[in-house]
Amino acid sequence: MKAVGDQLIKPKKARKPPEFKSYVEGKIVFPEETLDAIKKVLALTSTLFNDEIPMELENHKLSVRVMDPSSKLMVEYIFPKSIFKEFHLEYLRGKLRRDKQPLRFSVNISDILHAIRDVYNATVTIEFKLTFLHVRKVERKIVYKPRNCPKCGLEVKDDNNKREAGKRGKRGNLYTCIKCGWKGKARGKYKDFKIFEDRIKGDGSSVLVTVNSDVKEEYPVTLCAAIPKMIPVPTIDFSTSQTFISKEFCKKIEKLGRLCDFFAISNSKEGIVIEGLSKDRGCYNNKDCGRITIRKDSGILLNTEGRKLQRAAFSMGLFKKLLPRSKGIADFIKLDWNTDQLIRITWQVNTLADALIRFFLAPELIGK
């Protein structure tokens, strides 16, 4: 209580931020012929990453993108509507329906693997009923005019001003771009922005896996309350690519991997050279590590593209984990890469013909 003259005035209570809810229901059914491939892909994901995997559903596809904490390894799965026996997604009401946003949530992959373990010749159904809670808050930010550097397009903000705080004039609006050196005036004003903090409400939200074979089995799946942020896909214009018969290629890599921890891949007019490397005191060398040359007419290398000579090095241990070593999962694999840039590994799975299953692996910088 606060006294003003002879009166006592009660302090104003802080207003509770406005809250909104969205309700979503959905159902996806994997047909029998895709079950084996799905099990192997999810098992590999479970060994490479944490138990929680983020999922994004739209009206025409299901997407999964996960990156390891070291940012060296990333996986992306895109399952289009066409591979499912049934694909249903309905925004009942709320903010998600109005904004036409994709549905994002995280589930425990171990729970899904437990549900489909030792199951064959069965359809698998994942049903979900989700309640999203959206809390609206106001965030005050400084907006500059111009918003971007007229010369290089870099965002105009305090961190991008090359001038020190005490050398920006009386009004503090003198600006020198840290990137291109453009000099001018940038006036900043405070502006309020409405932002939403989203989470999944535990009450009324559930994910259920149903296995339909001779016996009907139902298993709940642990749901994460936080809404995941989908990782952007690397946008790289790859200059060289090769397609291999996966069974034979995996055998050669497995054999070479017994002698080395790293490898360098390079293209030539004859085909592809994969050279084993070891690391000693921070330096890479190819002493006693082995070397594989796969020629265009070998029967293992089906196709190669790219005229410029490229060379890049990667961790052998991580690369081997990203190959389809399980029998019958992928007949062909495709490698896309550039000099000293990440490599993209794409599986071509027969039972998931329209699906996109690919991995990204960061390079080891070994110099020339």
Beta strands, then each sheet from edge to edge (+ up, - down):
strand 1: 2-4
strand 2: 7-9
strand 3: 19-30
strand 4: 52-58
strand 5: 61-67
strand 6: 73-80
strand 7: 86-93
strand 8: 103-108
strand 9: 123-145
strand 10: 174-176
strand 11: 183-185
strand 12: 187-200
strand 13: 206-212
strand 14: 216-220
strand 15: 240-245
strand 16: 262-267
strand 17: 271-280
strand 18: 283-285
strand 19: 291-295
strand 20: 301-305
strand 21: 311-315
strand 22: 332-337
strand 23: 343-348
strand 24: 356-361
sheet 1: 1+ 2-
sheet 2: 7+ 3- 9+ 12-
sheet 3: 7+ 3- 9+ 13- 14+
sheet 4: 8+ 4- 5+ 6- 24+ 23- 22+ 15- 20+
sheet 5: 10+ 11-
sheet 6: 18+ 17- 16+ 21-
sheet 7: 18+ 17- 19+
end
